[in-house]
């Protein structure tokens, strides 16, 4: 065993050394020393920029400030096409992912300033700077700046080149006062493609990295970065260029690379005084229902705190006013999708892209009327839905898919009005022709679940006009309530509009009167408790009704592929909207919502929920629930039956159907919760049935979906698990004692009836011995397998209250089973001796005794038939798998009865 472990360790070391060589010392984390020994070369190549430098640089805290201001992460880069690419990309990862369309990889670049030397050159106008540039190609993820020595690494769907630079920083008064970096770098460049013969990188494989390109050391790389002196709406772009100083066509030569990024939060932003509040009265969501346009009025500081906490992307809402889908798509003139989308015959669909909020700068200010408003600056980035939101949020490059916005939050009207510019070109205020209007709605409903609603429209002339782009920020209820605080019911409300429809469905499906009479006596379901603080009880009940669990389609043939993870979150329950913390809300002076005084534990409650099906591409092969996620639910909850009757609304992309708000609300949902009475004995699961009210010929119709979840977690699960384990332990002990009693009765019967002993089968007794021996030497539960799910079975802390009882019971049970084993062995010896004596005395009657061979054959036949039947049943119902071990107990009892 020791020799085997040593061999494994040696092989791991060899693999590590091979990977280190393949990465060309990529893991070398030795510190880089900047000697600034290339002053003559830097002066030669940076002279065109140095001649324009005329502004001196002070020393006061300049090093630390520059180090933060000049660094950036995950900017964009693109290369001129001249036949000499900077680096290759292994695209073999596309063989493992079935993408609906090809998405070009991201070209990202980061620059980290590592050293600032305040020794001045050239008439006190420049500073020595050393830093590392990480430039790469990635399929869907960003990367952190590498702090290692010059290297190149490549794996499927990812390439990264690290270049170490040193040079000069100086400030120029030309072109509006730019700040410049002129640096020379060292790198291990991959050999350019025209010089590589038989380079088939698309057919390479990940294991072993056998297709790593040849690397060449190169110290003739020039990097020039331009930073604006001021940071405002139209002046924030970082532009740069990487050029090869080698001879055109040489092995180290590559085509010019252009870099784009923007100033970070370490630079001081200057709000434009000419962009003071403008009128933004066009609430495009409120043309039909003005009641849902009532906006929250935060103070400036509260708004900044809420707005800066936004982490999820904005959704684009289909404009239901257009009956022609393609006319709707063609009029969204502000979006000019580039190669990142790469759709054939590209048509805009609201499901194909999202918007993410970046670089939020917010500050409170007080106007002349002593009203605390807020000034805000932000970047809106449009990105394909195929790219993770975190990846898009980390990017800093500017393009035609970014909007630079600045505006004012008016706390009196509860509206944010911003002026936007395209990030592709250097803008001036006259070209900022986009208006972005956002507000926080006060009233929620089944069709309005957004924390923020707004629009992006054009203020240009008629030739450049386009229809408003409607956007919303609709996080899951947990994040929404966290953003609004623990006492949101005091200033928010929910408008129940589907209660009558849900009540009519409940009446049609109401159980019999006899069942209704016996349910309060025998079955208890989740309900309010008889306490004074009704809001606290509503909050507690909403937490119990929410769950996250895996579910399968009950009547589907392929149950494995129908498995999906469900998020069921309560949005509002009765008059309660959001969480409620009694001691916080009482101290806050918040008013209780109306209708809380008349609630009882048997009263039917209005409820709204949020249902999400999570189908990750790495787990699920078939996305059969995408058309239902997310599902907005509203209806009633019956605490006497543990049932919900709900109406659901789902987003649909077929705008040509001309349905209101782009929502299909002809969906019925029934939810059945498990009883509280038997949760300690049976794993609680929730049954969900989703059906469409539309006709089968309707394009929005879908077949009924019956789902059943795995075990759902609840607040008292630990106590139930511990009590269940105690019950199972006591049951095992009683069964083992009963088995010992049966064996004793058999022995006593054999003592009274000696003539019947030779007729007992030794094969059946031997089978009992094997069964008891197997139970004693197994590590799992003895005799009966626990009904607890595998996720909780091995967690010892769940039995915290009964641990001092469970262990002794387990030891006693095993001792009793040991006694049963010894008694069975004694029984075997007694039967064996009796058979030998009977054969010696009555040899002529040998044929009258049971033959072991025949008994063994019949026993095997019975077991084979039982196994075949069980295999067929398991193919139909997977839940029978937990009952297999109980057959061993039945088998033992069958043998004892024989």
N, C-alpha and C positions, 0 to 999 in steps of 0.2 A: 504493500500500500504506500509506503514511504517512497519507494522507487518510482511508482506511478505519479505521485505528486511532484517529485523532483523533475520528471520528464515534462510534465505540464508547465511547470514554472520556467524551464529552459525554453520551451517552445514559445511561451508568451514573451520572454525577453527577446528572442529572435524576431518575432513579429514586430515588436516595438522598435527594434533597431532598423528593420527593413522600412517601416513607415517613416522613421526619422530620415533615412537616406532619401526616400522618395519625395519627401517634403523639402529636401534641400535645407536641412537644419531649420525647418519652420518653427520647431518648438524651442529653439534657442532663445531664452529670455534674458540673455546677458544684456546689461545696460549699455546703451550707445553713448559714446563720448564724442561730443562735437568739438573739433579742434579748430575749425574755421581756417584751414590751411590753404583754401583755394581762392584766396582774395583776388589774385591776379586774373584767374579765369572768370570769377564773378564780375569783376570790373569790366572785363572785355565784353561779356554777353549782356550785361545789364546797363551798359553806357547809354543806349537810347532812352532808357527810363530815368537814369540818374541825372541826366542833363536838365530834365524838367523839375527836378526836386529842388525846392527852395525854402521849404518850411522846416524850421528847427523842431526838435523833439525834446521835451523836458524829461527829467529823470524821476520825478516824484511818483513812486509806486507804478512806474510805467511797465515794468517787466510782468508783474502779476496781471495787470489789466489787459495788456496785449495778449498774453497767453490765453485768456478766456475769450477775448473778442475776436481773435483771428482764427480760432478753431471752429470747425463745423463738421457735422456728421450726415451721412446719407444724402448727399447732394446728387445731382444727375450729371452724367457725362455722355457725350456722343462723339464719334470719330468721323473725320472726313474720309470718304471712300476713295482710296488711291491704290488699293491692292496690298497694303501692308498693315494688317490689323495688330492691335496692341496685345491681345491675348486670345487664346482659343476657349471654347466652351464645350464640355462633354455633354451632349444632349441625349445620352442613353437613358436618362431618367424618364423621358417621354414614353419609353417602352413599358414602364411600370404603371403609368397613369393614363386612364382613358378620358381625355379631355374633349368636351363637345366642340371646341375650336382651339386653334393654336393661339397661345398668348405669348408674345415676345418676352424674354426675360428682362429683369430690371438691371440697368447699368448705373451702379451707385459708387460714390466716391466720398471719402472722409479724410479730413486733414486735422492733425493734432499737433499743436505747437508744444515742443518738449523743452526748449531752452531759449532763453532771452539773454543776450550779452549786451550790456549797456555801453560797451566800448564803442565810441562813435567813430565814424569814418566820413570822409567827404564833407568837410566843413560842418561837422556837428549836425548832420541831416539824416543819418541812417543808423540802424541798429542791427547787430548780428542776430539772426534767428535760425534755429534748428527745429525740424519737425519731421513727422512721418506721414506719408500719404498712403492710404489704403484704397485701392481702386479695384473694383471687381464686377462680376456678372452673377446675378442670382435669379433663380426661377421665381421665388415668391417671398423670400425673407430678406431682411436687412442684416447688417453685420456691424459689430463694434470695431472701432479703429484698432488696427493691430499695432502693438508696441514692440514688435520684435525686429530683428535685423532684416536686411533686404532678402526677400524670398518670394516664391510663387507656389501656390497650392491649387490643386484642381481635383474635384470629384464630380460625379454626375449632377448636372444642374447648378454647379457652383464653381467659380474661379475667382481667385484673389491674388492680387499683386501688391506687394509692399515695397515702397520706395522711401529711402532716407534722404532728406534734403537739408541743405544749409545754405544760407545766403543773407540777403539784406531786406530790412523793412524800412520804408521811407514814405513820406507824405508829399503829395504834389498839389500845387495850386491850380493846375490845369484840369479841364473837364469837370468843373464844379468842386474840385478839391478831393480827389481820390486818395486812398491809401493803398500802397502797393507792396507786394512781396515778390522779390526776384530771387529764385533759388536754383541751385544745381543739385542733382540727385544721383544716388547710386542704387542700382537695382539688379536683380537676377531676372532678365527678360526671357520669356519663352521665344524661341526662334520663329520669325515671321512665316506665315503660311507659304508664300511663293518659294521659300528655300527648303521646304520639307517635302520629301518624296514619300509617296504612299502613306500619307497622313489621313487615316480614316478614324477620326476621333469620335464620330457618331456611333460607331460600332464597338466602342471600348466598353469595358466592364469595370465595376466599382472595385471588386475584390483584387487586391494586390496593386492597384494603380499602375498596371503594366504599360499604359499608354501615356505616361507623363511625357510632355514635350521636352526637348533639349533646352537647357538654360544657358544663357550667355551673360557674363558680367558686363554691365554698361554703366559708365559714370558721366555720360554726355546727355543728360536729360535736363531740360530747362522747364521750370514751372514759374508762371507769372500769374498772380492773383490780384484782382482789383476789388477794393472794399470802398463803399461810399463813406464820406465823412459824417453825414447825418443819417439818422434812422427815422424814416417817416413812411407815409403811405406809398409814395412814388419813388422813394430812394431807400432800397434795402437789398438789392440784388448783389450777390457776390459772383463775379465772372472771372474765369480763369482759362489758361491754356497750357497744355503740356506739349512740348516740341522736342523732337529728337535732333541733336546737333551733329549726328553722324551723317555720312555721305548717303545721298539718296540711292536706295537699292542695296545698301550693305546689309550684313546679317543683323545688325542691331537696330536698323532703321524701322520706324513705324510712322504712320500718318498722324497728323496733328489731332489732338484731343481737346475738346472744349468742355468746360466745367461750369455748372450753374448751381448756386445755393443762395442762402439769404442769411442776414445777420441774426444772431441768436438773442436770447433774453438778457445776456450780459451787456449788451449795448443799450444805451439809454434811448428810449423811443420818444419822439417829439410829435405830439398831436398837432394837426394842422388847424390853425385858428379859423380859417375860412370854411371848415367843414363842421360848422355848428348845426344844431338841430334843424332838420327840414321836415316838411309835412309828409307822413307816410300813412295815409288814410285808407289805402287800397288793401283791405283785408279780404283776400280772394276766397277765403274759406267761409265767409259770413254772408254770402249773397242770399242764401235761403233761410238759414236759422240764425237770427241775430242773437238768440239767447246764449248760444255757445261761444260768442265773441267777447264775453266779459273777461277782461284780462286782470291778472294779478299785478299789484303795484308794490314791488320791492323797493327798498331804499337802495342807494348806490352800492353800499358795501355788501348787502345781502345779494344783490344781483351778481356782483363780481364773484362772490363765493359760489353761487349756484352755477353760473356760466362756466367758470373755470373747472368745475367738477365733471363736466361732460366728457365722457370717455368713449361712448359708442357712436357709430356713424349716423348721419342723417339719412332718412329715406326720401326717395322721390315719389310723390303721389301722382298717379295718373289723373289727368284733367278730364273729369267725366263730362265736361261741357262739349267735348268734341266727339261726334259720332264716327268720324273717319279716323281710324287709327294712324294711317300713314300721313294724313294731313297734320295730325297732332305731333307726330315725330318730326316732320320736316320743318316745323315752325319753332323748334327749340334752337334758335340761332346762336345762343351764347355758348353752346357746347360744340367743340370741334374735335372730335375724338381722333387721337393719333394711333400710332402703331401698337400702343399698349392694349387696345381693344382688339384690333386685327380681325374684325368680322368681315366675312365675305358679303358684298353688297350691304354694307353696314346700315342697319336700321335701329334707331334709338328705342329702347324699351326700358321702362322704369325699373325693371328687375335686374337689368344688366349693369347698373352702376350705383354707387353710393357717394355721399359727400361726408368728408371728415373735417372736423374743426381743429385747427392747429395754431400754435404760437399766439395764444390769447394773452393780450396785455390789457388789463382793466384797472381803472383807478377812479375813486369817488371824487366828485367835485360838487360844489355848492353854487347854484345860480343866484341871480339878483333877488329872487323871491325866497331865498333861504330854503330851497328845495334841493335835497341831496340826490343828484343824478349821477351818472357814471359815463366816462369816456372809455371807448373800447376799440382795440385794433385786433384783427384776427386774419387768418388765412383759411380759405375754404378750398379743399382739394377734391376733385372728382377722380374716382378710381374705379376700375372694374370690380364687379362683385366676386370674381374669381380670385382676387388678391386679398389676403387677410387684412382686416381693418388695422391691426397693430402695425403691420408693414407700411401701409399707406400713411399712418399717423407719424411714423418716424422719419419719413422722407422730407427733405428741405428744398429740393430743386424747384425752380420756377418754370412753368410751361403754359401752354394754352389751356390746360386743365386745372389751373390754379386761379383763385380770385383773391385779390388783396383788398381788404375792407376796413373801413374806419367809420365810426359813428358815435351816437349818443343814446344812452338808455334814459328815457323820460319816465321817472318814477311816478309822475302824476297820472299819465295815461297808460302806463304799463306796456310800453312799446320800445323796441330797439330799432332804430333806423340807421342804416349804414350805406355809405357810398362805396362802390366796388370798382376795381380796375382789373384788367386782365394781367396775369403775371408773365405773359410771354415776351412782351416788349417793354422797353423803358417808357413808362407812362408819365404823362403830365395830368394835372387835375382836370384839364379841359377834356381829356379822353376817358375820364372815369365816368362812364355812362350807365353803370349798373346800380340798381337800387335793391338793397336787401332789407326786408322788413320782417321782424320776428316778434312774437309775443307769447306769454305764458297763459294759457286758458285757465279760467277758474272753474268751469263746469265740464265734467267728463260724462261720456255716454258710451254705448256700445260701438258707435261709429267714431268716437273721439277719445283715443287713449294716449294722446301725445302730451309730453311735457312742454314741448315748444312747437308752435306752428308758424309758418312764414312762407315767403315767396321771394323769388329773384326775378326782377323785371328790368326792362330797358327804358332808359330815359333819352335815347338817341332820337334822331329824326326817323320819319316813317319808313325810309328804305332799310334801316337797320333794326326795325322793331321786331319783336317776337313775342309770342304768348308767354305769360308768366310761368315760371317753373315753380311748382308747389312742392315744398319740402316740409318734413316734420321730424321731430326727434322723439321716438317712442321706445324708450328702454323698457325692459321687463319691470313688472310691478315692484320688485325688491329695490332696484336702483332708482326707480321713480320716487318711491316713498322716502328713500334715503336722501334724495336731493331736496325734497320738500320739507323734511323734518318730522319729528314724532307727533306733532299736534296739528296735522294738516286738515283734520276734519273740522276744525274751527273756522277755516276760511276757504275750504274747497267743498264741492258737493258733486254728487253723482246723479244723473238724470236717468231713471229707469224708464225705458220706453217699450220693453218687450214683455212686461209682466203679464198682461192679459193673454198673450199668445202662449206663454209658458204655462199659465194656470189652466188654460183649456186643454193643453196636452197632458197635464197632470191628471185632470179629471177623467180623460179618456183611458188613462192607464192606471187608474186608482185600484188598489187591490180590494178583495172582498171584505165585508164587514167583520167576518169572523177573524180574519187575519189582523185587521186593525184593532180588534178588541184584545187579542192575545199578545200583540207586540209590546205594549207598555209593560206587561208582566214578565215576559220571558226574554225579550230582546231589547237592549238599550243601544242607542246610536249617539253620535256626537250631537250635543245640544248645549244650550246655555245652562249654567248652574245658578242656583238660587243664592245670589249675592247682591249686595247693594250697588256696586260699581258695574253698571251694565256695559259701559264702553270697554272696560277691562275684560269682561267676559266675551264680548264680541271680538276683541282683538285676539284673545286666547283661542276662540273657536275658529277664527280665520286661519290661524297658524296650523291648527289640527286638520283643517280641510285642505290645506296646501300640501303638495307632496312632489317628490322627484323619484321616479322609479322606472325600471324597464318594464315593457309590456310586449305581449305577442298577440297576434290576430287569433281569436278563438277558433274560427271555422276555416282558417286557411290551411291548405295542404302543406305548404312549405313554411312551417312555423319559425324556422331559424332565420330565414331571410326577412320575415315579417317583424322581427324583434326591433324595437325602437325605444329610445329613452324619452320619457315624457316629463315635461315641466308643467305642473298645474299650480298656478299662483292665484290666490284670491285678490281681486282688485278692490272690491268693496263688499261689505256685508251689512245689510240693513242701512241704518243711518251712518255707519262708520266707514270713513274713507281713509285708508292708510293705517299705519301703526298708531298705537296709543300707549303712552307711558304715563301712568297716573301721576306720579310725583313731579314729573316735568310739566305736564299740562296744567296741573292745579296751580303750580307756582307761576306759570306763564299767564295765568288769568284767562285762559281760552274758554270760550263758551261751548257748552255741550250742544250737539246737533239736536234738532227737534225729533220727537218720536221715540226717544229712548226710555221714557217713563212707562210705556205700555207693553214692553216686551216681556214674554214669558218663555219658559224652557220648552213648551209644546207649540209655540207659534211658528207658522211658516214664515221664513225670512227671505227677503229679496237679496239676491247675490249676483255679483259679476266676477268673472274669472278670465284668466289669460292662459291659453293652452298652446304649448310649443312642442313640436316633434323634433328632436335632435338626431339627425342622421349624419354622422361624420363619414367622410369618404374613406377613412382608413379602417372603418369597422363595417359599414353597411355597403353592400354591393348594388342594391336597388333602392332608389329614393322614391318610394311609393306614397309617402305622406307629404311630399313637398307642397302639393296643391292645397293642403289644409293648414299649413304652418306659416304664420301664427293664426290662431283661431280665437276671436273675441267672443266671449260667452256672457249671456245674461239670462236670468230666470229666477226660479224659486228653489229653496231647499226645505225639505220636509224632515224635521228632526225625529219624528215618530217612525219613519220608514228608512231613514238614512239615504234618501234619494234626492237627486237634483234633476229638474226638468228645465232645459236650457234652450235658448235660441242662439245660434252661432253666426258670426259674420267672418268672412275670409276675403283676403285680397285676391283679386283676379287681374290678370294682365290683358284680358280680351276687352279692350276699351270700346270696341265696336258694338258691344251688347247694350251700351247706354244705360248702365246701372248706376244708381246714386253713389257718389263718393268712391267709385271703383270697388265696392264691397258687395259680395254675394251673401245676403242674410237669410236665405231660404235653407237653413241647415238646422236640424234638430239634434240635440245631444242629451243623452240620459246617462247619469252617473250614479252608480250604486256603491255606497260605502259599506265596509264590513261592520258587523255588530261588535259592540264593546264587550259583550258578555263572554264570548268565546275566543278572545284574542290570545289568551295564554295557552289555549289548546290547539288552535288552528292558525296558521300564518295568515294575517290579514292582507287582503288584496282588494283592489278597486276594479269594478267592471265599467267600461265606457262603451257606449254605442253611439256612433255618428251616422246619421242618415241625411239624405238630401230630399227636400220637398219638391224638387223640380221633376218634370216629366222626363222619361228615359231618352226622348229625342232631343232634349235641351242640351246644348254643348257644355253647360256648366253642371250637368248631372254627374253624380258619381255613385258607385255602389256602396251599400251599407258596410261600415267598418266596425265589427265588434272586437274590443280589446280587453284583455285582462292583464293586470300588472303583476309583477312579482311582489314579494313582501314589501309593504310600505313602512317607512319609519314613523314613529310617533313618540310623544313626549314621555310616556310611561313604558316604553318598550323594554328598558333595562329591568324593571321590576317584573314584567310579564315573562321575560326570558329566564330570569332567575327562578321564578315560581314554577315555570314549565320544567326546568331542569330538576328541581326538587321533586315534582310530581313524577317525572320519568324515572328518577332514581328510586323512589319508593315503589313504583310499579315494577321495576326490575327486581327489587328485593322480594316483593310478594310473589312474583312469577317464579323466581328461583326457589323460594320456600315451597311453593305449590309443587314444583317438579320433584323436590326432595321427598315431599309427602307421597307423591304418586309412586316413586321408586320404592319407598318403604312399604306401601300397600302391596306392591307387586311382590316384594320379598316375603311378606307375611302370607300372602296368598299361595306362593310357591311352597312355603313350609307346611301349609295345611293340605295342599294338593300336589303331592310329589309326582303323581302320574302324569300331570299336565306339563311338567317342566321340559321333557324332551321335545315337545311340540312347538316350543318357542324358537323363532328364527335367530340364529347367531348373526346373520347379516344385518338384521334390523338393530340388534343390540350394539354391534360394532359401529353402526352409523351414529347411534347416540353418543358413543364414546368419542368418535371423531368430532362431532358437533360441539360437545362440551369442551374438548381440548382446544379446538379452534377459538372458541369464545374466550378462553383464559389467556391465550397468547396474543390476542389482537390488541392493538393500541386504541381502537375506537370504543364507542359505548358498547357495553355488554348486553346481549340478548335483543335489545330494541335500539334502533338508530334514532337519534334525536330528530324531532320534526323541525328544529330550528334551521334557518337558512344557512348556507355555507359561509356567508359574509359575517355572521355573528357567532358561529358555532365554536370557534377557537378563541374568542375574546373572553378571557377569564374574568375581566373586571365587570362583565355584565351580571355575574353571579355574586356581586359584592356582599349581599345580605345573607346568603346561604352557603358561602364557601366553606365555613367551618362545619357544615352538616353534610355537604355533598361528598367530600373526600372520605369520611368514615363510612357513609352509605355505600360508596363504590367498593371499598375494601371488604365490607361485610358481604356484599353481593358476590364478589369474586370468591370469597371463602365458602359461601353456600354452594356456588356452582362447583367448586372443588370437591365439596362433600358429595354432590350429585354425581360427579365424575367417578369418585372412589366407589360409591355405592353401585354405579352402573358396571364398573369393572368387576365388583364382587358378584353382581348378577350374571355377568358374562361367564365367570368361572363356574358358577353354580349350574348354569345351563349347559356349558361345555362338559362338565363332569357327568351330569345326568345323561347326556347323549351318549357318552362313552359307555356308561354302565348299561344303558338300554340296548346298545348294539351288542354288548357282550352276552347279555342274558336272553334277549329276544332277537337273535339274528334273522329269524325267519320273518319277523315283522318290520324289517328295515325299510321296506318300501312305503310303510304307513307313515313314516316320519317325513317332515318337509325337507326337501333337498335344497341345500344352500345355493346351488347353481341356478335353480329355477327362481328362487326368491330374488337373487341378484339380478337376473334378467328382467323380471317383472318390475323391480325397483328402478332399474335404468330406463325402462320404457315409460314408467310414470313420470320420472324426472324429465325425460326428453319431451314428452307431451306438454308438461307444465312450462318448460322453457320456451317452446314454440308458441304457446298461447300468450305468454308474457311478452315475447318479442313482438307479436302482432298488436297487443294492447299498447305497448310503449310507442309503437309507430303512430298510434292514433292520439294518445294522451301522454304527454311527457311527465305529468305530475305523478304518475304511478311509480316512477323511478324511486321515490322515497320509501315505498312500501315493499321493496324487494326483500329486505332483511327480515321482515315479519314472516316471510314464507319459511325461513329457517325454524322459527318457533313453531309454526304449524306442522312442519315436518317432524320435529321432535315429539310433539303431542301425538301425531299420527303413528309414529314408531312405538310410543309408549302404549297406545291403545291396541297395538298389534300383539 
